[in-house]
Amino acid sequence: MVAVACLGFFIITLDTTVVNVALPAIGRQWGNQVSGLQWVVDAYTLVFAALLLSAGSVSDRIGASRAFGGGLAMFTLMSAFCGFAPNLGTLIAARAVQGAAAAVMLPASLSLVRQAHSDPAGRARGIALWTAGGGVAVAAGPVVGGALTDGLGWRWIFFINLPVGIAALAGLVKAPRSRPGTASLDLGGQFTAVAALAALVFAVINGGAHGWGAVGTLVALAVFVVSAVSFVLIESRQERPAVPLNLFRDRSVAVCTFTGFALNFGYYGFVFVLTLYFQQLRGASPLSAGLMFVPMTAFTTVVNVTAGRMTNRYGPRLPMLIGVLIQAAGLLALLVVGKQTALALVLLLLVPLGIGGGLAVPPLTTAMLEAVDHERAGLASGILNSARQIGGAIGVAVFGALAAGGSGFIAGMHLSMLVSALSLVLAAAAVAALLPARLQRQNG
């Protein structure tokens, strides 16, 4: 069962990274519009992020094995739809459904791991393997995407999910069935959350492509405001809301949520823009572009271990603060990158970004979980993961919009780096001022 859950988590995570290096190839086939390429990434990430708010309740309501199996079957089917997509619109729509399936799978896969082990030690090993599956996918994504795009064509970045999905479904047949529960679903809150996020991302992308005064941009912003206000009103009156607003009265929860958003805002934004930079401005092949991210992702994997040790020794605040500041410094260092900058220097400048993210995320997760009582740990984890995915979706939208703006690609890329670095500096200030040096889990 653990192997099945790990396979599921692997392909979910892979699809957040494997697509980036294939974007220029997709663009060449269908018009090279940056706004369309942004939606290939964001259709998946945005729906994934928004539905994570309620996905845990769905898993609890129908049973983890059933939720995981249904989500995996839909994810695999949509992978085939993506691979055979006849146009960009179909690809984007299939990516959105993929994101919904991934949102259902993620909490269910972790529940399957917990269900497989009754003893704490075995459960810890299972969760470690599950986490490692995601880490391997993050590191392998750019290389796998580049190799498949170069060797077989971009459609194979989706076809590769088919044998993995089928193998996981076959393994799930032998797994014991999970018992359904009685968890409630906050449909009103979920609908307004999706509407608000989709409208905001559309407004940013459309603003970059057609101007901030364009009718479509203004209408999207209006929909965002109405949906966001409606979401807050619904959540404040709901007996069992998807996002209990009183949770954010705890300053540690608020700081961790914002920090998670800021980290992914910068990370996914610069990966999207640098993928276009490597291939469209520097003429690199998809495989070469993917390999250029390896030093960064390798450091992330290695530093994760160090971050855990530092958290155990010093508490989460210190490694979080150092990691966030290193990532901010890395983004500022990228301001020297131009069209003719030596690639060796660019790769060297990417290393701090891998170190910063790798150092910040494990203590961030620990701080979020330790800030709430045991009964709300799953909810807190869902909110943090959702905030991080939302940050990634908006990061791709903002970085892409600025790079596609009238000031030119390099100027837009530099501006996006500055915006992201500023958000990280604000997050670091919040961590330093508001997060306790050591957290003790609540008992309420």
ABEGO torsion letter per residue (X at the ends): XAAAAAAAAAAAAAAAAAAAAAAAAAAAAAGGBAAAAAAAAAAAAAAAAAAAAAAAAAAAAAEAAAAAAAAAAAAAAAAAAAAABABAAAAAAAAAAAAAAAAAAAAAAAAAAAAABABAAAAAAAAAAAAAAAAAAAAAAAAAAAAAAAAAEAAAAAAAAAAAAAAAAAAAAABBBBBBBABBBBAAAAAAAAAAAAAAAAAAAAAAAAEAABAAAAAAAAAAAAAAAAAAAAAAABABBABBAAAAABAAAAAAAAAAAAAAAAAAAAAAAAAAAAAAAAGBBAAAAAAAAAAAAAAAAAAAAAAAAAAAAAEAAAAAAAAAAAAAAAAAAAAABBAABBAAAAAAAAAAAAAAAAAAAAAAAAAAAAABBAAAAAAAAAAAAAAAAAAAAAAAAAAAAAAABAAEAAAAAAAAAAAAAAAAAAAAAAAAAABBABBBBBAX
